[in-house]
Amino acid sequence: MNLRYLMPLAAAVVMGTASCVKLTEDPKGNLTTTNYFATQKDLDAAVSAIYQRLSVDGAWAFTNKSTSYFGADDLTTDKGLNKQDFREFDKLEGTSTNESLKAQWNGPWSAIYQANNVLLNYQKVPTTDANSVDARNHSAGQAYFLRGLCYFMLVRTFGAVPIVDKQAEISVVPPRADVAHIYEFIVNDLKQATTLLPAKWSSGTDVGKATSLAARALLANVYLTMAGWPLHQTANYALAATEADAVIQARQYTLMDDYLQVFRTNNNAESIFGIQFNVGGNAPNRSFGSTSVPLEETALDGSGGWDDFYPEVNFYLNAPKCKRTDETFYTTIKLRNADNKTYTLVNWDNSLTNARHPYYKKFRYGVGDGVQETDNTIIQIKPSTNKTTDVIRYAETLLTYAEAAAMSEGNPSAKAYSAVNEVRQRAGLPPLTQGLPAAAFRDSVVYERAYEFAGEFGQRWFDIVRLQLLPKVLAARSTTAEQNKINSNSLTNPGPRYLAPIPFGDLSLSPGWTQNPGY
């Protein structure tokens, strides 16, 4: 998806899934900017199209959204089958020609250009009273939020990327901006979103739309990331703590009592922002259901697993012993017998299994779909689910606050302990040890994040990147259980692998760009 060809197409939108908007095509999606924004309804359709850009297989609807994050210890994949694209990055041997990598590049860019379309034209919508002004501003706020989110994903994944905030000529190839400038741009977008969006939507039909609290929660994560590699702007720890605390003090979110229910419900009490999906509207989420089901598991109706991803063995073995761990990992494999009616249950490392790995239980289920099973029988395995992908959960905000507050204040306060212990209590763990120095407290929080967000859309990988943890992670990797072996060069020089390569097609059509080091 070359930038030169995308920019003139910013006004071309297709109506689709976004929040709770209807999942049918809107003819206004094919209009040009000269006559597009006549009414608020037109603007709503354009905003909906931003969300829609992210809810497709070529963006965030399938496992390929995490392709380059397979370098983390919470993700690995089969040594064969059709998993080559994931396997490359699992082995820290990713390439710029990797087809699945395109979803991580194209999806955000497509949404960014649609957001630009909204931000460049929203003021054309006439207003008649305070309510219509608010409606127009809310549209702009969502566009700012989504553009900031997409740039945040891009800069953490690919490093320097162009800053594009307007339409341009087809012959223009914008330069890759300095990473610090990209973060400034993201911060500005999210501050704008905070100002323009409501803290809470009043209508049930607005479920899934970004809010000012979502913008502040995301901004907290942005500041936390800026405090680490590559910027090391440690003054941002205090800003991260302030933004996270504002979300906490709003008292609008709480942790679900049962961890597993986070993954079996949509837009629940701890979901701050999520991408919505709808199977009936031809917008399924295929990151749940079949994708993390063992290859050898077959349901009574003949449907099977895809074996796309599961945790590394030592990542599982090093997990804390608690209820959350039991609800996170799937360790008893159901093998259908020759009678096609009954099952034999075996442990994950049994020689009868294909991968001899534990899997993820929390990704087996959607919302009334995914894997339908009993304790000893699998009835059906569905690849398409209605499950929302939670991009920001309240648990993240609590842990962001705990880490950022401790690092900015020099020592963890009682309030920082309270935040991390709230997450641990839900997990079924005792309170964190008192009296830890700031660095040790931070490490404990990062460990907590690893298992609270195991397998979730780059969460673990981004911690590894900002804290430069690859050497430590690689040293803990099993040299016998992991089927995708890492070569000696990547083991001794993992530094270049913190960033993914720019996809070859875009690089080759962009004069003046150079590939990220190591590729």
MOVEN-V368407 format. One line per field, one symbol per residue. phi: phi as a letter, one per 20 degrees, with the letter a starting at -180 (. if undefined). psi: psi as a letter, one per 40 degrees, with the letter a starting at -180 (. if undefined). burial: 1 if it has 9 or more other ideal C-beta (glycine too) atoms within 8 Angstrom, else 0. Layout:
phi: ???
psi: ???
burial: ???
This chain:
phi: .fffefgfefeeccfbfaldffecfdgffdeeffceeecffffgfffgffgfgedcgfcddbgffdgfefffeecbbffblddgfffgffelcfcfeffffgffefgffffffffggfffcfffffccbfffffffffffffffffffffffffffedmfcfedcbfbffeedfffefgfffffffgffffffffeeffbeedffegnffcffffffffffffffffdfeelefffgffffffffffffflecbfffdgffgddcdlefdeebbeecbffelceededmgfddggeecfgenfcedmfbaffgffffeffeaffffeeddcdeedffffmcdcdecfgefffefelcfcdffefdedmbmedbdfcbdebcdedceffefecdggffffffgffffffenbfegfffffffffffffndfgfgfnffgfffgfffffffgefdgmekngfffffffdleggffffeffedfeeefefffffecegfefdeffggffffecgnecfggnd
psi: giddeddeedehihhahhbfiifihhdeeeiiededgdiddddddddddddddefidebfeideeedeeeeieehiaiebaffdddddddeffiieehdddddddddddddddddddddeedeehiieaddddddddddddddddddddddddddddebhiihheiiiidehhiihiiddddddddddddddddddiidhidieeeheiiidddddddddddddddeaiedfgeeeddddddddddddedfeiiiidhddedeeiifadehdhihiihddefgihfeibddfhidehhideeiaiefdiiiidddddeiihiddddedihehhhhhideediihhiideieeiddfiiahdeedibgeabhhiadeihdihhehiehhhhdhidddddddddddddddeeihidddddddddddddefiiiihieiidddddddddddddddfhehfeddddddddefeddddddehheddhdgihidddddgedeediiihhdddddegheiiiiie.
burial: 111111110110101111111010000110101001100101111111111111110011111111111111111111000010111111110101010111111111111111111111110010000001101111111111111111111111110110110001000011001010111011101111110110000000011111111111111111111111101000011111101111110100101100111110110101111111111010111111111111111011001111111111111100100101101111101111100000100101010010111111111111101111100011111111111111011111111111111111100110011011111111100001000101001101110111111110111111111111010011001000110101100110010111111111011001001011001
